[in-house]
Amino acid sequence: MTTTAFVFPGQGSQSVGMGRALASASPAAAAIFAAADAALGEPISALTFDGPADALDRTQNAQPALLATSIAYLAAIRERWTSLEITEPAVAFAAGHSMGQYSALVAAEVISLHDGVRLVRERGRLMQASGAGRDGAMAAIIGLDDAALPALVERASAHGVVGVANRNAPGQVVVSGERAAIVAAADIARELGARKAIVLPVSVAAHSPLMAEAAAGMRRILADIEFRDPVLPLIANPDARLITTADGARTELVDHLTAGVNWIAAVERMTAAGIDTFLEVGPGRVLTGLIKRIAPDAAALPLDDPAATDRLLVPFATVTTA
């Protein structure tokens, strides 16, 4: 039997028009977007479908738009499976990359969709404001041996706060911190043999100590939100530990703002537990590409199918039927 995990993309996977065809084709997806609009008291769906891009890309807009779109994909594929009398695959884990962790918590019924979109809206605002007066930045480092990372961080730290924010795939990491240190880190990475080192067009130093104020703010906000034990085990971003309780999920959403995202460890934890199929639930194919590099023997299937925007992929139709 195929053993499956749901994985949910984070900020950076957004694009104008995501989910528009989905909502037109699926009443279940349309209902999710309507519920997200009602929760926020504004039409996040209109911004998602029609832009403009500069507004959608703002952190406080991108995050609720991505969460709504990801959950719309989940609702739509379940609707599709039901209509075709296809048995839903046995799902063993849910995991999100950075902000995608909120989508995973909604999917695992830890928090409601209503609370999820409102929480990521506040998360985005807090992240944008955190570390005021300290210019934040991030850089993608590609093709650098992991053994060189400690030297990279040590040398770049002479220029300010810097650390590894994301371990996305073998030879692909993201560093985050104060801009001067990140610019220096990009130069040092090239000296150390990186194939590419690109300072990203962002102003937020995600998953770094500069997010301490945002973490404190989220801790206060989350204290008033109802959390339930997950119906699916979740994988923590910083260290790939299992999250099986409401308290563990609440702690994760605070900790991962200042700690890194170890996506390599998350995928390896799931494959070690027998996962052989990953279903990317949301827009784009970023996680699909990363998973293929981390676990080349596993199947990674995106629900977002650009070649067929008027229909949904049914990846399990030939695997298990009612």
C-alpha positions in Angstrom: 0.0 0.0 0.0 1.2 3.5 -0.8 2.1 5.5 2.2 1.6 9.2 1.7 2.4 12.6 3.3 0.7 15.9 2.6 3.3 18.8 2.3 2.4 22.4 2.1 4.5 25.2 0.5 5.5 28.5 2.1 5.9 32.1 1.1 7.6 32.4 -2.3 5.2 30.0 -4.0 2.5 32.7 -4.5 1.7 34.1 -7.9 -1.2 36.2 -9.2 -4.0 33.9 -10.5 -3.2 31.0 -8.3 -6.4 29.1 -7.4 -8.6 31.0 -9.9 -9.2 28.1 -12.2 -9.5 25.8 -9.2 -12.2 27.9 -7.6 -14.1 28.0 -11.0 -13.9 24.2 -11.3 -14.5 23.2 -7.7 -17.4 24.3 -5.5 -15.4 23.0 -2.5 -12.4 25.2 -3.4 -14.6 28.2 -4.0 -16.1 27.7 -0.5 -12.7 27.8 1.1 -11.8 31.1 -0.6 -15.2 32.6 0.5 -14.6 31.5 4.1 -11.1 33.0 4.0 -12.6 36.3 2.7 -15.2 36.3 5.5 -12.5 35.5 8.2 -10.4 38.4 7.1 -13.2 40.8 6.4 -11.8 41.6 3.0 -11.6 39.8 -0.4 -8.2 38.1 -0.2 -9.5 35.9 -3.0 -9.7 38.9 -5.4 -6.1 39.8 -4.6 -5.1 36.2 -5.1 -6.8 35.8 -8.4 -6.2 39.3 -9.9 -3.3 40.9 -8.1 -1.6 43.3 -8.4 1.6 41.3 -7.8 3.3 43.9 -5.6 0.4 43.8 -3.2 0.1 40.0 -3.2 3.8 39.7 -2.5 3.6 41.7 0.7 4.2 39.3 3.5 0.9 40.1 5.3 -1.0 39.3 2.1 1.0 36.5 0.6 0.7 34.3 3.7 -3.1 34.3 4.1 -3.5 34.0 0.3 -1.2 30.9 0.3 -2.9 29.3 3.2 -6.4 29.8 1.6 -5.1 28.5 -1.8 -3.4 25.4 -0.2 -6.5 24.4 1.7 -8.6 25.1 -1.4 -6.5 22.5 -3.2 -7.0 20.0 -0.4 -10.8 20.5 -0.4 -10.9 20.3 -4.2 -8.9 17.1 -4.5 -11.0 15.4 -1.8 -14.1 16.6 -3.7 -12.7 15.1 -6.9 -11.8 11.8 -5.2 -15.4 11.5 -3.8 -17.0 12.3 -7.2 -14.8 9.6 -8.9 -15.4 7.1 -6.0 -11.6 7.0 -5.4 -10.6 6.0 -1.9 -8.5 8.8 -0.3 -4.9 7.5 0.2 -3.7 6.7 3.7 -2.0 9.8 4.8 0.6 9.3 7.6 2.0 12.9 8.0 1.4 16.5 7.3 4.3 18.9 7.0 4.6 22.6 6.0 7.6 24.5 4.9 7.9 27.7 7.0 4.5 29.5 6.7 3.2 26.3 5.1 3.2 24.9 8.6 0.0 26.8 9.3 -1.6 25.1 6.3 -0.5 21.8 7.7 -2.1 22.6 11.0 -5.4 23.5 9.3 -5.2 20.2 7.3 -4.5 18.3 10.5 -7.5 20.0 12.2 -5.3 21.6 14.9 -6.6 25.1 14.1 -9.6 26.2 12.0 -9.4 27.8 8.6 -10.9 31.0 10.1 -8.1 31.2 12.7 -5.4 30.1 10.3 -5.8 32.9 7.8 -6.1 35.5 10.6 -3.0 34.1 12.3 -0.8 34.2 9.2 -2.1 37.8 8.5 -0.8 38.8 11.9 2.3 36.7 11.5 3.1 38.6 8.3 2.6 42.0 9.9 4.7 41.0 12.9 7.5 39.7 10.7 7.5 42.9 8.7 7.8 45.0 11.8 10.2 42.8 13.8 13.8 44.0 14.0 12.9 47.6 13.2 16.1 49.6 12.6 18.0 46.5 11.7 18.0 46.0 7.9 17.2 42.4 7.3 18.0 40.2 4.3 18.3 36.6 3.1 20.5 34.9 0.6 20.3 31.6 -1.2 23.5 29.6 -1.3 23.7 26.9 -3.9 26.4 24.2 -4.4 28.3 24.8 -1.1 29.5 21.8 0.8 27.7 21.5 4.1 31.1 21.1 5.8 31.8 24.7 4.8 28.7 26.2 6.5 30.2 26.7 9.9 33.1 28.7 8.4 30.7 30.7 6.3 28.6 31.7 9.3 31.6 32.4 11.5 33.2 34.7 8.9 30.0 36.5 8.0 29.2 37.1 11.7 31.9 39.6 11.8 29.6 41.9 9.8 26.4 41.3 11.9 23.8 38.7 12.8 23.7 35.8 10.4 22.6 32.2 10.5 21.3 29.3 8.4 17.6 29.8 8.0 16.6 27.0 5.6 18.2 23.7 4.7 16.1 23.1 1.7 17.9 20.3 -0.2 21.4 18.9 -0.5 23.7 21.8 -1.5 20.9 24.4 -1.2 20.6 26.5 1.9 19.3 30.0 2.8 21.1 32.3 5.2 19.3 35.1 7.1 20.1 38.0 9.2 21.4 41.6 9.0 21.9 42.8 5.5 25.6 43.7 5.8 26.3 40.2 7.1 24.1 38.6 4.4 25.9 40.5 1.6 29.2 39.4 3.1 28.0 35.8 3.4 27.2 35.7 -0.3 30.7 36.9 -1.1 32.3 34.5 1.3 30.2 31.6 0.0 31.6 32.1 -3.5 35.1 32.1 -2.1 34.4 28.8 -0.3 33.2 27.2 -3.6 29.5 27.9 -3.8 28.1 27.6 -7.4 25.7 30.5 -6.7 25.1 32.9 -3.9 22.1 35.3 -4.4 20.9 38.0 -2.1 17.1 37.6 -2.3 14.7 40.5 -3.0 13.2 40.4 0.5 13.4 42.8 3.5 12.5 40.3 6.2 15.2 38.2 7.9 12.9 35.2 8.4 14.0 32.4 10.7 16.7 34.5 12.4 17.1 36.2 15.8 15.8 39.4 14.1 12.4 37.8 14.4 12.4 37.7 18.2 9.8 40.5 18.5 7.6 38.7 16.0 7.9 35.5 18.0 7.0 37.2 21.2 4.0 38.8 19.5 2.8 35.5 18.1 3.2 33.8 21.5 0.7 36.3 23.0 -1.7 36.0 20.1 -1.6 32.2 20.0 -2.4 32.0 23.7 -6.0 33.0 22.9 -6.5 30.6 20.0 -8.1 27.2 20.4 -5.6 24.4 19.5 -6.6 20.7 19.2 -4.4 17.6 19.0 -3.6 16.9 15.4 -5.4 14.1 13.5 -2.2 13.6 11.6 1.3 13.7 13.1 3.1 16.8 12.1 6.8 17.4 11.5 8.5 20.3 13.3 10.4 22.7 11.1 13.6 23.2 13.1 14.5 19.6 14.0 11.9 17.3 12.4 10.6 16.1 15.7 7.0 14.7 15.7 4.2 17.0 16.9 1.3 15.1 18.2 -0.3 17.5 20.8 -2.0 20.9 20.7 0.7 22.3 23.0 3.4 21.0 20.8 1.8 22.7 17.7 1.5 26.0 19.5 5.1 25.9 20.6 6.2 25.1 17.0 4.5 28.2 15.6 6.5 30.4 18.0 9.9 28.6 17.8 10.1 28.4 14.0 10.1 32.2 13.6 13.6 32.4 15.1 14.9 28.9 14.4 15.6 27.5 10.9 13.6 25.2 8.7 15.4 21.9 8.2 13.4 20.5 5.3 16.0 17.9 4.5 15.6 16.4 8.0 11.8 16.6 7.7 11.7 14.7 4.5 14.2 12.1 5.7 12.2 11.6 8.9 9.1 10.8 6.8 10.9 8.5 4.4 12.5 6.7 7.3 8.9 6.1 8.6 7.9 4.5 5.3 6.6 7.5 3.3 7.0 6.8 -0.4 4.7 9.4 -1.9 4.6 13.1 -1.2 1.6 15.2 -2.3 2.4 18.9 -2.6 -0.9 20.6 -1.6 -0.9 24.1 -2.8 0.3 26.4 -5.6 3.6 25.7 -7.5 6.0 22.9 -7.4 8.8 24.1 -5.1 8.5 21.3 -2.6 8.2 18.7 -5.3 11.6 19.8 -6.7 13.2 19.8 -3.3 11.8 16.4 -2.3 13.1 14.8 -5.6 16.6 15.9 -4.6 16.3 14.8 -1.0 14.5 11.5 -1.6 15.0 10.5 -5.3 13.3 7.1 -4.8 10.1 8.7 -3.5 7.3 9.9 -5.7 6.6 13.7 -5.4 3.3 14.8 -6.9 2.1 18.5 -7.1 -1.6 19.1 -7.1 -0.9 22.3 -9.0 -0.8 21.2 -12.7 0.0 24.2 -15.0 -0.6 22.0 -18.0 -4.2 21.4 -17.1 -5.5 24.4 -15.2 -9.2 23.4 -15.9 -9.0 20.1 -14.1 -7.4 18.5 -11.0 -4.7 15.8 -11.1 -6.0 12.5 -9.7 -2.6 10.9 -8.8 -4.1 7.9 -7.0 -6.8 7.0 -9.6 -4.8 4.0 -10.8 -3.5 3.1 -7.4 -6.5 2.6 -5.2 -10.2 2.7 -6.0 -13.4 2.1 -4.1 
